[in-house]
Amino acid sequence: MGKEVSKEDHPLAVLDPSGIKRETTIIPLAPRISDLTDKVVYCISQYVGGADIFLKKVADALPQYIHGVKAIYKRKPSAYSTDDPELWDEITKQADAVIYGCGA
């Protein structure tokens, strides 16, 4: 279960767009990697607001600018707020970094 935190503990607030207050657990962000050389980068998109077109272009361009990077473009087939355990399992096992976009 999540723990109560104060604004002093964390200087930001997260709002759920569904309007339903849910108990949450704070999970820290992954550490940033300093270099993408010889890394695997997943570019994950939704077909919303052109995110798919943009992230496909990013995935195509990365290897041209970063030596040895392997960019993998994937479309998340479900809504951004819906979990996709198979996709996240693949990313967890294979990716060194993720670029995620859902458009607007």
VOBATI-317259 format. One record per residue: x negated, y, z negated of N, C-alpha, C, O, CB in turn; residue number from 1. Coordinates in steps of 0.02 Angstrom, whole numbers. Each point is the difference from the previous one (the first is absolute). Glycine has a CB too. Layout:
<pts>
<n.east: X n.north: Y n.up: Z ca.east: X ca.north: Y ca.up: Z c.east: X c.north: Y c.up: Z o.east: X o.north: Y o.up: Z cb.east: X cb.north: Y cb.up: Z n: NUM>
...
</pts>
This chain:
<pts>
<n.east: -42 n.north: -59 n.up: 0 ca.east: 42 ca.north: 59 ca.up: 0 c.east: -44 c.north: 62 c.up: 0 o.east: -57 o.north: -2 o.up: -22 cb.east: 148 cb.north: -60 cb.up: -38 n: 1>
<n.east: -63 n.north: 116 n.up: 84 ca.east: -37 ca.north: 63 ca.up: 3 c.east: -8 c.north: 31 c.up: -68 o.east: 35 o.north: -19 o.up: -47 cb.east: 7 cb.north: 36 cb.up: 162 n: 2>
<n.east: -87 n.north: 30 n.up: -120 ca.east: -9 ca.north: 35 ca.up: -64 c.east: 18 c.north: 72 c.up: 10 o.east: -9 o.north: 28 o.up: 55 cb.east: -81 cb.north: -108 cb.up: -91 n: 3>
<n.east: 115 n.north: 111 n.up: -15 ca.east: 16 ca.north: 71 ca.up: 2 c.east: -65 c.north: 40 c.up: 5 o.east: -48 o.north: -15 o.up: -36 cb.east: 154 cb.north: -3 cb.up: -30 n: 4>
<n.east: -107 n.north: 67 n.up: 109 ca.east: -58 ca.north: 42 ca.up: 6 c.east: 22 c.north: 73 c.up: -5 o.east: 58 o.north: 17 o.up: 14 cb.east: -118 cb.north: -103 cb.up: 58 n: 5>
<n.east: 15 n.north: 127 n.up: -92 ca.east: 15 ca.north: 71 ca.up: -5 c.east: -33 c.north: 37 c.up: 58 o.east: -43 o.north: -28 o.up: 34 cb.east: 53 cb.north: 20 cb.up: -159 n: 6>
<n.east: 10 n.north: 70 n.up: 135 ca.east: -32 ca.north: 41 ca.up: 52 c.east: -74 c.north: 9 c.up: -14 o.east: -39 o.north: 10 o.up: 46 cb.east: 148 cb.north: 49 cb.up: -26 n: 7>
<n.east: -127 n.north: -61 n.up: -83 ca.east: -71 ca.north: 7 ca.up: -18 c.east: -40 c.north: -61 c.up: 23 o.east: -59 o.north: 6 o.up: 19 cb.east: 91 cb.north: 65 cb.up: -117 n: 8>
<n.east: -1 n.north: -130 n.up: 97 ca.east: -33 ca.north: -61 ca.up: 23 c.east: -12 c.north: 1 c.up: 75 o.east: -53 o.north: -19 o.up: 24 cb.east: 106 cb.north: -44 cb.up: -119 n: 9>
<n.east: -3 n.north: 86 n.up: 132 ca.east: -2 ca.north: -1 ca.up: 74 c.east: 31 c.north: 65 c.up: 25 o.east: 58 o.north: 14 o.up: -14 cb.east: -53 cb.north: -141 cb.up: 18 n: 10>
<n.east: -44 n.north: 166 n.up: 33 ca.east: 24 ca.north: 66 ca.up: 21 c.east: 48 c.north: 0 c.up: 60 o.east: 10 o.north: 52 o.up: 31 cb.east: -116 cb.north: -10 cb.up: -75 n: 11>
<n.east: 136 n.north: -99 n.up: 61 ca.east: 47 ca.north: 0 ca.up: 55 c.east: 61 c.north: -42 c.up: -17 o.east: -1 o.north: -41 o.up: -46 cb.east: -93 cb.north: 56 cb.up: 127 n: 12>
<n.east: 147 n.north: -3 n.up: -44 ca.east: 62 ca.north: -37 ca.up: -10 c.east: 17 c.north: -37 c.up: 64 o.east: -13 o.north: 24 o.up: 55 cb.east: 54 cb.north: 61 cb.up: -140 n: 13>
<n.east: -11 n.north: -143 n.up: 78 ca.east: 21 ca.north: -39 ca.up: 58 c.east: 77 c.north: -5 c.up: -3 o.east: 28 o.north: -20 o.up: -51 cb.east: -138 cb.north: -47 cb.up: 55 n: 14>
<n.east: 142 n.north: 86 n.up: 50 ca.east: 72 ca.north: -1 ca.up: 4 c.east: 22 c.north: -55 c.up: 47 o.east: -30 o.north: -10 o.up: 53 cb.east: 36 cb.north: 133 cb.up: -78 n: 15>
<n.east: 46 n.north: -159 n.up: 7 ca.east: 28 ca.north: -54 ca.up: 41 c.east: 55 c.north: 31 c.up: 44 o.east: 49 o.north: 25 o.up: -27 cb.east: -77 cb.north: -115 cb.up: -60 n: 16>
<n.east: 20 n.north: 90 n.up: 153 ca.east: 50 ca.north: 32 ca.up: 43 c.east: 68 c.north: -33 c.up: -3 o.east: 49 o.north: 29 o.up: 24 cb.east: -141 cb.north: 4 cb.up: 49 n: 17>
<n.east: 97 n.north: -93 n.up: -101 ca.east: 66 ca.north: -33 ca.up: -5 c.east: 42 c.north: 31 c.up: -55 o.east: 61 o.north: -11 o.up: -3 cb.east: -111 cb.north: -95 cb.up: 45 n: 18>
<n.east: 19 n.north: 146 n.up: -86 ca.east: 37 ca.north: 32 ca.up: -54 c.east: 14 c.north: -45 c.up: -59 o.east: 37 o.north: 17 o.up: -46 cb.east: 14 cb.north: 54 cb.up: 131 n: 19>
<n.east: -81 n.north: -130 n.up: -84 ca.east: 9 ca.north: -48 ca.up: -55 c.east: -62 c.north: 2 c.up: -43 o.east: -56 o.north: -9 o.up: 24 cb.east: 132 cb.north: -65 cb.up: 46 n: 20>
<n.east: -66 n.north: 86 n.up: -135 ca.east: -57 ca.north: 0 ca.up: -46 c.east: -19 c.north: -72 c.up: -15 o.east: 41 o.north: -39 o.up: -24 cb.east: -6 cb.north: 151 cb.up: -27 n: 21>
<n.east: -97 n.north: -128 n.up: 66 ca.east: -25 ca.north: -68 ca.up: -12 c.east: -60 c.north: 2 c.up: -47 o.east: -37 o.north: 49 o.up: 0 cb.east: 78 cb.north: -85 cb.up: 114 n: 22>
<n.east: -49 n.north: -15 n.up: -152 ca.east: -59 ca.north: -7 ca.up: -41 c.east: -59 c.north: -15 c.up: 46 o.east: 6 o.north: -41 o.up: 46 cb.east: 61 cb.north: 1 cb.up: -147 n: 23>
<n.east: -123 n.north: 73 n.up: 90 ca.east: -57 ca.north: -10 ca.up: 44 c.east: -63 c.north: -15 c.up: -40 o.east: -5 o.north: 14 o.up: -60 cb.east: 56 cb.north: 63 cb.up: 143 n: 24>
<n.east: -98 n.north: -106 n.up: -49 ca.east: -65 ca.north: -13 ca.up: -28 c.east: -50 c.north: 42 c.up: 39 o.east: 1 o.north: 0 o.up: 61 cb.east: 30 cb.north: -119 cb.up: -98 n: 25>
<n.east: -74 n.north: 153 n.up: 3 ca.east: -50 ca.north: 40 ca.up: 33 c.east: -57 c.north: -46 c.up: 23 o.east: -31 o.north: -35 o.up: -40 cb.east: 61 cb.north: 138 cb.up: -29 n: 26>
<n.east: -42 n.north: -101 n.up: 134 ca.east: -55 ca.north: -39 ca.up: 29 c.east: -48 c.north: 50 c.up: 31 o.east: 20 o.north: 38 o.up: 44 cb.east: 55 cb.north: -141 cb.up: -22 n: 27>
<n.east: -136 n.north: 105 n.up: -44 ca.east: -47 ca.north: 49 ca.up: 28 c.east: -14 c.north: -12 c.up: 74 o.east: 5 o.north: -56 o.up: 24 cb.east: -56 cb.north: 67 cb.up: -137 n: 28>
<n.east: 35 n.north: 43 n.up: 148 ca.east: -19 ca.north: -6 ca.up: 70 c.east: -65 c.north: -40 c.up: 6 o.east: -42 o.north: 0 o.up: -45 cb.east: 99 cb.north: 109 cb.up: 71 n: 29>
<n.east: -64 n.north: -142 n.up: 30 ca.east: -62 ca.north: -36 ca.up: 13 c.east: -56 c.north: 51 c.up: 9 o.east: 12 o.north: 55 o.up: 23 cb.east: 50 cb.north: -151 cb.up: 32 n: 30>
<n.east: -123 n.north: 78 n.up: -73 ca.east: -55 ca.north: 46 ca.up: 11 c.east: -10 c.north: 13 c.up: 75 o.east: 10 o.north: -45 o.up: 41 cb.east: -65 cb.north: 4 cb.up: -147 n: 31>
<n.east: 36 n.north: 102 n.up: 122 ca.east: -13 ca.north: 17 ca.up: 70 c.east: -66 c.north: -30 c.up: 22 o.east: -49 o.north: -2 o.up: -38 cb.east: 115 cb.north: 110 cb.up: 27 n: 32>
<n.east: -68 n.north: -133 n.up: 72 ca.east: -63 ca.north: -25 ca.up: 27 c.east: -36 c.north: 58 c.up: 34 o.east: 31 o.north: 44 o.up: 29 cb.east: 17 cb.north: -162 cb.up: -13 n: 33>
<n.east: -113 n.north: 117 n.up: -21 ca.east: -39 ca.north: 58 ca.up: 24 c.east: -14 c.north: -3 c.up: 75 o.east: -17 o.north: 52 o.up: 30 cb.east: -34 cb.north: -46 cb.up: -142 n: 34>
<n.east: 58 n.north: -64 n.up: 143 ca.east: -19 ca.north: -7 ca.up: 70 c.east: 44 c.north: -55 c.up: 32 o.east: 10 o.north: -53 o.up: -31 cb.east: -129 cb.north: 91 cb.up: 7 n: 35>
<n.east: 143 n.north: -27 n.up: 84 ca.east: 41 ca.north: -50 ca.up: 34 c.east: -40 c.north: -44 c.up: 48 o.east: 29 o.north: -42 o.up: 33 cb.east: 66 cb.north: 120 cb.up: -43 n: 36>
<n.east: -160 n.north: -68 n.up: 13 ca.east: -42 ca.north: -41 ca.up: 44 c.east: 8 c.north: -74 c.up: -19 o.east: -7 o.north: -19 o.up: -58 cb.east: -75 cb.north: 114 cb.up: 72 n: 37>
<n.east: 95 n.north: -136 n.up: 36 ca.east: 8 ca.north: -73 ca.up: -8 c.east: 57 c.north: -19 c.up: -48 o.east: -2 o.north: -53 o.up: -31 cb.east: -120 cb.north: 42 cb.up: 54 n: 38>
<n.east: 171 n.north: 54 n.up: -29 ca.east: 58 ca.north: -14 ca.up: -43 c.east: 61 c.north: -16 c.up: 42 o.east: 2 o.north: 13 o.up: 60 cb.east: -48 cb.north: 63 cb.up: -148 n: 39>
<n.east: 97 n.north: -105 n.up: 57 ca.east: 65 ca.north: -15 ca.up: 32 c.east: 50 c.north: 51 c.up: -27 o.east: 11 o.north: 6 o.up: -60 cb.east: -38 cb.north: -131 cb.up: 72 n: 40>
<n.east: 57 n.north: 162 n.up: 35 ca.east: 49 ca.north: 52 ca.up: -18 c.east: 67 c.north: -19 c.up: 31 o.east: 6 o.north: -8 o.up: 61 cb.east: -96 cb.north: 97 cb.up: -67 n: 41>
<n.east: 141 n.north: -97 n.up: -35 ca.east: 67 ca.north: -13 ca.up: 25 c.east: 36 c.north: 66 c.up: 8 o.east: 0 o.north: 42 o.up: -45 cb.east: 2 cb.north: -156 cb.up: -12 n: 42>
<n.east: 29 n.north: 124 n.up: 115 ca.east: 42 ca.north: 58 ca.up: 13 c.east: 71 c.north: -25 c.up: 1 o.east: 21 o.north: -34 o.up: 48 cb.east: -113 cb.north: 96 cb.up: 18 n: 43>
<n.east: 130 n.north: -46 n.up: -117 ca.east: 68 ca.north: -26 ca.up: -9 c.east: 50 c.north: 55 c.up: 15 o.east: -7 o.north: 56 o.up: -26 cb.east: -33 cb.north: -139 cb.up: -61 n: 44>
<n.east: 90 n.north: 68 n.up: 129 ca.east: 49 ca.north: 52 ca.up: 16 c.east: 71 c.north: -27 c.up: -1 o.east: 12 o.north: -60 o.up: -2 cb.east: -98 cb.north: 117 cb.up: 70 n: 45>
<n.east: 131 n.north: -10 n.up: -67 ca.east: 71 ca.north: -12 ca.up: 11 c.east: 16 c.north: 32 c.up: 68 o.east: -39 o.north: 42 o.up: 24 cb.east: 68 cb.north: -43 cb.up: -151 n: 46>
<n.east: 25 n.north: -18 n.up: 156 ca.east: 20 ca.north: 33 ca.up: 63 c.east: 44 c.north: 59 c.up: -17 o.east: 57 o.north: 5 o.up: 22 cb.east: -63 cb.north: -114 cb.up: 42 n: 47>
<n.east: -21 n.north: 155 n.up: -103 ca.east: 38 ca.north: 59 ca.up: -21 c.east: -41 c.north: 61 c.up: 16 o.east: -59 o.north: 4 o.up: -16 cb.east: 117 cb.north: -68 cb.up: -76 n: 48>
<n.east: -28 n.north: 112 n.up: 124 ca.east: -31 ca.north: 65 ca.up: 11 c.east: -66 c.north: -2 c.up: 38 o.east: -41 o.north: 45 o.up: -8 cb.east: 96 cb.north: -11 cb.up: -94 n: 49>
<n.east: -66 n.north: -85 n.up: 143 ca.east: -61 ca.north: -4 ca.up: 39 c.east: -60 c.north: -28 c.up: -38 o.east: -55 o.north: 0 o.up: 27 cb.east: 98 cb.north: 95 cb.up: 36 n: 50>
<n.east: -32 n.north: -119 n.up: -124 ca.east: -56 ca.north: -28 ca.up: -39 c.east: -32 c.north: -58 c.up: 37 o.east: -61 o.north: -10 o.up: -4 cb.east: 117 cb.north: 46 cb.up: -102 n: 51>
<n.east: -16 n.north: -75 n.up: 141 ca.east: -27 ca.north: -58 ca.up: 36 c.east: -47 c.north: 22 c.up: 55 o.east: -54 o.north: -30 o.up: 9 cb.east: 157 cb.north: -34 cb.up: -35 n: 52>
<n.east: -85 n.north: 116 n.up: 63 ca.east: -42 ca.north: 24 ca.up: 55 c.east: -65 c.north: 28 c.up: -28 o.east: -55 o.north: -15 o.up: 25 cb.east: 158 cb.north: 41 cb.up: 44 n: 53>
<n.east: -97 n.north: 15 n.up: -122 ca.east: -59 ca.north: 32 ca.up: -30 c.east: -48 c.north: -52 c.up: -28 o.east: -60 o.north: 3 o.up: 13 cb.east: 130 cb.north: 98 cb.up: -39 n: 54>
<n.east: -45 n.north: -148 n.up: -14 ca.east: -44 ca.north: -49 ca.up: -32 c.east: -30 c.north: -50 c.up: 49 o.east: -55 o.north: -25 o.up: -11 cb.east: 123 cb.north: 38 cb.up: -93 n: 55>
<n.east: -33 n.north: -27 n.up: 158 ca.east: -29 ca.north: -43 ca.up: 52 c.east: -60 c.north: 37 c.up: 31 o.east: -51 o.north: -31 o.up: 14 cb.east: 164 cb.north: -23 cb.up: 10 n: 56>
<n.east: -106 n.north: 119 n.up: -12 ca.east: -55 ca.north: 40 ca.up: 27 c.east: -59 c.north: 4 c.up: -49 o.east: -58 o.north: -3 o.up: 21 cb.east: 140 cb.north: 69 cb.up: 47 n: 57>
<n.east: -67 n.north: -60 n.up: -132 ca.east: -53 ca.north: 0 ca.up: -51 c.east: -37 c.north: -66 c.up: 1 o.east: -62 o.north: -1 o.up: 0 cb.east: 129 cb.north: 81 cb.up: -71 n: 58>
<n.east: -30 n.north: -136 n.up: 73 ca.east: -31 ca.north: -66 ca.up: 1 c.east: -43 c.north: -9 c.up: 63 o.east: -54 o.north: -31 o.up: -3 cb.east: 150 cb.north: -15 cb.up: -63 n: 59>
<n.east: -74 n.north: 72 n.up: 122 ca.east: -38 ca.north: -6 ca.up: 62 c.east: -63 c.north: 44 c.up: -3 o.east: -52 o.north: -19 o.up: 28 cb.east: 158 cb.north: -5 cb.up: 35 n: 60>
<n.east: -102 n.north: 81 n.up: -96 ca.east: -56 ca.north: 48 ca.up: 0 c.east: -54 c.north: -16 c.up: -52 o.east: -58 o.north: 14 o.up: 12 cb.east: 139 cb.north: 72 cb.up: 26 n: 61>
<n.east: -62 n.north: -115 n.up: -94 ca.east: -50 ca.north: -12 ca.up: -54 c.east: -63 c.north: -34 c.up: 24 o.east: -55 o.north: 23 o.up: -16 cb.east: 150 cb.north: -30 cb.up: -62 n: 62>
<n.east: -91 n.north: -48 n.up: 116 ca.east: -61 ca.north: -33 ca.up: 22 c.east: -44 c.north: 43 c.up: 46 o.east: -60 o.north: -13 o.up: 6 cb.east: 121 cb.north: -94 cb.up: -17 n: 63>
<n.east: -32 n.north: 157 n.up: 42 ca.east: -40 ca.north: 44 ca.up: 44 c.east: -42 c.north: 48 c.up: -41 o.east: -51 o.north: 26 o.up: 24 cb.east: 140 cb.north: -35 cb.up: 63 n: 64>
<n.east: -69 n.north: 21 n.up: -149 ca.east: -34 ca.north: 50 ca.up: -42 c.east: -38 c.north: -29 c.up: -59 o.east: -44 o.north: 32 o.up: -28 cb.east: 132 cb.north: 46 cb.up: 62 n: 65>
<n.east: -71 n.north: -140 n.up: -53 ca.east: -32 ca.north: -30 ca.up: -58 c.east: -28 c.north: -68 c.up: 20 o.east: 38 o.north: -45 o.up: 19 cb.east: 40 cb.north: 106 cb.up: -99 n: 66>
<n.east: -144 n.north: -69 n.up: 75 ca.east: -33 ca.north: -60 ca.up: 21 c.east: 24 c.north: -62 c.up: -39 o.east: 1 o.north: 0 o.up: -61 cb.east: -101 cb.north: 69 cb.up: 91 n: 67>
<n.east: 120 n.north: -119 n.up: 7 ca.east: 17 ca.north: -64 ca.up: -31 c.east: 68 c.north: -4 c.up: -34 o.east: 18 o.north: -53 o.up: -26 cb.east: -137 cb.north: 39 cb.up: 12 n: 68>
<n.east: 157 n.north: 68 n.up: 13 ca.east: 64 ca.north: -2 ca.up: -34 c.east: 49 c.north: -43 c.up: 41 o.east: 0 o.north: 3 o.up: 62 cb.east: -20 cb.north: 111 cb.up: -113 n: 69>
<n.east: 60 n.north: -153 n.up: 17 ca.east: 52 ca.north: -39 ca.up: 33 c.east: 66 c.north: 29 c.up: -23 o.east: 19 o.north: -6 o.up: -58 cb.east: -91 cb.north: -101 cb.up: 64 n: 70>
<n.east: 108 n.north: 138 n.up: 40 ca.east: 64 ca.north: 31 ca.up: -16 c.east: 56 c.north: -45 c.up: 24 o.east: 1 o.north: -21 o.up: 58 cb.east: -51 cb.north: 137 cb.up: -51 n: 71>
<n.east: 96 n.north: -131 n.up: -52 ca.east: 56 ca.north: -44 ca.up: 16 c.east: 65 c.north: 40 c.up: -8 o.east: 15 o.north: 24 o.up: -55 cb.east: -79 cb.north: -128 cb.up: 18 n: 72>
<n.east: 101 n.north: 110 n.up: 91 ca.east: 64 ca.north: 34 ca.up: -2 c.east: 55 c.north: -50 c.up: -16 o.east: 4 o.north: -53 o.up: 32 cb.east: -44 cb.north: 140 cb.up: 50 n: 73>
<n.east: 82 n.north: -71 n.up: -130 ca.east: 57 ca.north: -44 ca.up: -18 c.east: 61 c.north: 44 c.up: -10 o.east: -5 o.north: 56 o.up: -26 cb.east: -71 cb.north: -143 cb.up: -28 n: 74>
<n.east: 132 n.north: 62 n.up: 74 ca.east: 63 ca.north: 33 ca.up: -14 c.east: 33 c.north: -35 c.up: -59 o.east: 8 o.north: -61 o.up: -1 cb.east: 6 cb.north: 94 cb.up: 123 n: 75>
<n.east: 4 n.north: 7 n.up: -172 ca.east: 38 ca.north: -28 ca.up: -57 c.east: 72 c.north: -7 c.up: 23 o.east: 33 o.north: 50 o.up: 15 cb.east: -111 cb.north: 3 cb.up: -103 n: 76>
<n.east: 103 n.north: -114 n.up: 92 ca.east: 66 ca.north: -11 ca.up: 30 c.east: 59 c.north: 22 c.up: -42 o.east: 56 o.north: 6 o.up: 25 cb.east: -108 cb.north: -99 cb.up: 33 n: 77>
<n.east: 40 n.north: 106 n.up: -122 ca.east: 56 ca.north: 20 ca.up: -43 c.east: -7 c.north: 73 c.up: -20 o.east: -52 o.north: 31 o.up: 14 cb.east: 61 cb.north: -149 cb.up: -57 n: 78>
<n.east: 42 n.north: 145 n.up: 13 ca.east: 0 ca.north: 70 ca.up: -21 c.east: -58 c.north: 14 c.up: -48 o.east: -24 o.north: -45 o.up: -35 cb.east: 150 cb.north: 49 cb.up: 50 n: 79>
<n.east: -148 n.north: 59 n.up: -17 ca.east: -57 ca.north: 17 ca.up: -42 c.east: 10 c.north: -17 c.up: -73 o.east: -48 o.north: -15 o.up: -35 cb.east: 22 cb.north: 106 cb.up: 115 n: 80>
<n.east: 88 n.north: -88 n.up: -103 ca.east: 13 ca.north: -13 ca.up: -71 c.east: 13 c.north: -74 c.up: -15 o.east: 13 o.north: -18 o.up: -57 cb.east: 33 cb.north: 133 cb.up: 50 n: 81>
<n.east: -50 n.north: -157 n.up: 59 ca.east: 12 ca.north: -72 ca.up: -9 c.east: -68 c.north: -36 c.up: -2 o.east: -44 o.north: 12 o.up: 41 cb.east: 156 cb.north: -4 cb.up: 19 n: 82>
<n.east: -119 n.north: -52 n.up: -109 ca.east: -62 ca.north: -37 ca.up: -7 c.east: -8 c.north: -49 c.up: 58 o.east: 49 o.north: -25 o.up: 27 cb.east: -43 cb.north: 36 cb.up: -153 n: 83>
<n.east: -67 n.north: -24 n.up: 145 ca.east: -16 ca.north: -48 ca.up: 52 c.east: -59 c.north: -42 c.up: -24 o.east: -57 o.north: 12 o.up: 20 cb.east: 99 cb.north: 66 cb.up: 72 n: 84>
<n.east: -29 n.north: -128 n.up: -136 ca.east: -54 ca.north: -38 ca.up: -32 c.east: -49 c.north: -32 c.up: 48 o.east: -59 o.north: -1 o.up: -14 cb.east: 138 cb.north: -20 cb.up: -77 n: 85>
<n.east: -55 n.north: -5 n.up: 148 ca.east: -46 ca.north: -32 ca.up: 47 c.east: -50 c.north: 50 c.up: 29 o.east: -60 o.north: -14 o.up: 5 cb.east: 149 cb.north: -69 cb.up: 23 n: 86>
<n.east: -64 n.north: 143 n.up: -10 ca.east: -45 ca.north: 51 ca.up: 27 c.east: -49 c.north: 23 c.up: -52 o.east: -60 o.north: 5 o.up: 14 cb.east: 150 cb.north: 32 cb.up: 64 n: 87>
<n.east: -68 n.north: -24 n.up: -139 ca.east: -45 ca.north: 24 ca.up: -53 c.east: -50 c.north: -54 c.up: -20 o.east: -57 o.north: 16 o.up: -18 cb.east: 147 cb.north: 61 cb.up: -24 n: 88>
<n.east: -69 n.north: -140 n.up: 45 ca.east: -47 ca.north: -55 ca.up: -14 c.east: -56 c.north: -1 c.up: 52 o.east: -59 o.north: -8 o.up: -17 cb.east: 152 cb.north: -58 cb.up: -37 n: 89>
<n.east: -74 n.north: 73 n.up: 118 ca.east: -50 ca.north: 1 ca.up: 54 c.east: -48 c.north: 59 c.up: -10 o.east: -60 o.north: -8 o.up: 6 cb.east: 143 cb.north: -46 cb.up: 72 n: 90>
<n.east: -55 n.north: 112 n.up: -92 ca.east: -41 ca.north: 60 ca.up: -9 c.east: -47 c.north: -8 c.up: -60 o.east: -60 o.north: 16 o.up: 4 cb.east: 151 cb.north: 54 cb.up: 46 n: 91>
<n.east: -66 n.north: -96 n.up: -104 ca.east: -41 ca.north: -10 ca.up: -60 c.east: -59 c.north: -46 c.up: 14 o.east: -55 o.north: 12 o.up: -25 cb.east: 157 cb.north: 6 cb.up: -46 n: 92>
<n.east: -90 n.north: -69 n.up: 111 ca.east: -53 ca.north: -49 ca.up: 14 c.east: -49 c.north: 24 c.up: 54 o.east: -59 o.north: -18 o.up: -2 cb.east: 139 cb.north: -71 cb.up: -31 n: 93>
<n.east: -57 n.north: 129 n.up: 81 ca.east: -40 ca.north: 15 ca.up: 59 c.east: -28 c.north: 71 c.up: 3 o.east: -54 o.north: 11 o.up: 28 cb.east: 122 cb.north: -94 cb.up: 29 n: 94>
<n.east: -32 n.north: 132 n.up: -85 ca.east: -17 ca.north: 70 ca.up: 12 c.east: -49 c.north: 28 c.up: -51 o.east: 2 o.north: -17 o.up: -59 cb.east: 109 cb.north: 31 cb.up: 110 n: 95>
<n.east: -155 n.north: 29 n.up: -26 ca.east: -42 ca.north: 40 ca.up: -44 c.east: 32 c.north: 68 c.up: -14 o.east: -12 o.north: 32 o.up: -51 cb.east: -90 cb.north: -90 cb.up: 95 n: 96>
<n.east: 146 n.north: 80 n.up: 4 ca.east: 34 ca.north: 64 ca.up: -6 c.east: 66 c.north: -4 c.up: 37 o.east: 9 o.north: -41 o.up: 45 cb.east: -119 cb.north: 102 cb.up: -56 n: 97>
<n.east: 156 n.north: -17 n.up: -8 ca.east: 66 ca.north: 3 ca.up: 33 c.east: 18 c.north: 72 c.up: 14 o.east: -11 o.north: 44 o.up: -41 cb.east: 48 cb.north: -150 cb.up: -18 n: 98>
<n.east: -10 n.north: 117 n.up: 118 ca.east: 32 ca.north: 63 ca.up: 18 c.east: 73 c.north: -16 c.up: 11 o.east: 17 o.north: -41 o.up: 43 cb.east: -124 cb.north: 92 cb.up: 11 n: 99>
<n.east: 152 n.north: -19 n.up: -93 ca.east: 71 ca.north: -16 ca.up: 3 c.east: 39 c.north: 63 c.up: 19 o.east: -11 o.north: 53 o.up: -29 cb.east: -3 cb.north: -145 cb.up: -57 n: 100>
<n.east: 59 n.north: 85 n.up: 133 ca.east: 41 ca.north: 57 ca.up: 20 c.east: 71 c.north: -22 c.up: 14 o.east: 12 o.north: -52 o.up: 32 cb.east: -113 cb.north: 108 cb.up: 15 n: 101>
<n.east: 147 n.north: -16 n.up: -71 ca.east: 71 ca.north: -18 ca.up: 12 c.east: 37 c.north: 55 c.up: 37 o.east: 61 o.north: -5 o.up: 8 cb.east: -64 cb.north: -64 cb.up: -111 n: 102>
<n.east: -30 n.north: 121 n.up: 127 ca.east: 33 ca.north: 52 ca.up: 38 c.east: 47 c.north: 40 c.up: -43 o.east: 5 o.north: -10 o.up: -61 cb.east: -13 cb.north: -60 cb.up: 161 n: 103>
<n.east: 42 n.north: 116 n.up: -68 ca.east: 47 ca.north: 44 ca.up: -36 c.east: 58 c.north: 17 c.up: 43 o.east: 45 o.north: 36 o.up: -21 cb.east: -137 cb.north: 11 cb.up: -46 n: 104>
</pts>
